[in-house]
Amino acid sequence: MQRYDEALANVEQAIALAPDGANYLDSKGEILAMSGRLQEAIPFFQRAVDLNPAFVNSYKNLVAIYNKLGRKAEAEEAERRVQELAAEQPG
């Protein structure tokens, strides 16, 4: 658990310097999720996609968390967005 706490402290410093940094918000959500704090992670992924609507990684993280929490409708909605973004990618 100490490693998660250390990682969380580091990403919180980054967020303090760049509060609209979608990558940092996504990272904080990932750390929270990996430490079992799924509910706490959701707002960070949501904020990341609010800032960057094409941030597929945060949508994928939301799909995984919503599925783990049994929130199927929200998981399906996030998965639709992942598929839309994939379709928009060239090649």
Legacy VTK file of the C-alpha trace (Angstrom):
# vtk DataFile Version 3.0
C-alpha trace
ASCII
DATASET POLYDATA
POINTS 91 float
0.000 0.000 0.000
2.901 2.337 0.645
3.841 2.316 -3.036
0.313 3.394 -3.976
0.477 6.166 -1.403
3.817 7.306 -2.785
2.563 7.224 -6.371
-0.580 9.075 -5.351
1.450 11.796 -3.631
3.560 12.235 -6.767
0.591 12.486 -9.131
-1.155 14.896 -6.773
1.895 17.174 -7.003
1.641 17.035 -10.791
-2.072 17.849 -10.654
-1.343 20.808 -8.382
0.969 22.170 -11.068
-1.314 21.312 -13.998
-4.884 20.892 -12.709
-6.238 20.485 -16.234
-3.724 17.816 -17.193
-5.899 14.948 -18.417
-2.956 12.527 -18.293
-2.321 13.315 -14.632
-6.005 12.934 -13.776
-6.090 9.602 -15.599
-2.984 8.496 -13.718
-4.555 9.387 -10.389
-7.647 7.400 -11.344
-5.482 4.419 -12.283
-3.598 4.534 -8.980
-6.842 4.724 -7.028
-8.325 1.843 -9.037
-5.228 -0.325 -8.587
-5.398 0.241 -4.848
-9.027 -0.911 -4.818
-10.576 2.528 -4.516
-12.831 2.171 -7.542
-15.534 4.669 -6.598
-12.916 7.326 -5.864
-11.263 6.741 -9.248
-14.351 7.425 -11.365
-14.415 11.249 -11.061
-10.782 11.475 -12.184
-11.447 9.473 -15.352
-14.591 11.490 -15.985
-12.721 14.774 -15.549
-9.988 13.544 -17.913
-12.515 12.851 -20.679
-14.266 16.152 -19.994
-10.940 17.876 -20.654
-10.004 15.634 -23.566
-13.029 13.934 -25.138
-10.743 11.795 -27.317
-8.860 10.312 -24.347
-9.651 6.672 -25.042
-7.607 5.330 -22.129
-9.844 7.039 -19.579
-12.937 5.652 -21.306
-11.402 2.161 -21.189
-10.707 2.625 -17.498
-14.308 3.675 -16.940
-15.524 0.560 -18.790
-13.438 -1.678 -16.528
-14.500 0.022 -13.306
-18.181 0.201 -14.193
-18.110 -3.507 -15.066
-16.427 -4.371 -11.761
-19.056 -2.356 -9.914
-21.907 -3.976 -11.850
-22.896 -0.690 -13.474
-23.590 -2.256 -16.867
-25.426 0.638 -18.540
-22.593 3.047 -17.742
-20.016 0.473 -18.871
-21.853 0.053 -22.165
-22.035 3.811 -22.683
-18.292 4.202 -22.087
-17.597 1.223 -24.373
-19.643 2.871 -27.147
-17.405 5.919 -26.831
-14.292 3.715 -27.060
-15.695 2.170 -30.266
-16.556 5.608 -31.703
-13.040 6.855 -31.038
-11.542 3.732 -32.591
-13.649 4.276 -35.715
-12.406 7.857 -35.967
-8.754 6.794 -36.001
-7.160 6.652 -39.453
-5.672 3.421 -40.741
LINES 1 92
91 0 1 2 3 4 5 6 7 8 9 10 11 12 13 14 15 16 17 18 19 20 21 22 23 24 25 26 27 28 29 30 31 32 33 34 35 36 37 38 39 40 41 42 43 44 45 46 47 48 49 50 51 52 53 54 55 56 57 58 59 60 61 62 63 64 65 66 67 68 69 70 71 72 73 74 75 76 77 78 79 80 81 82 83 84 85 86 87 88 89 90
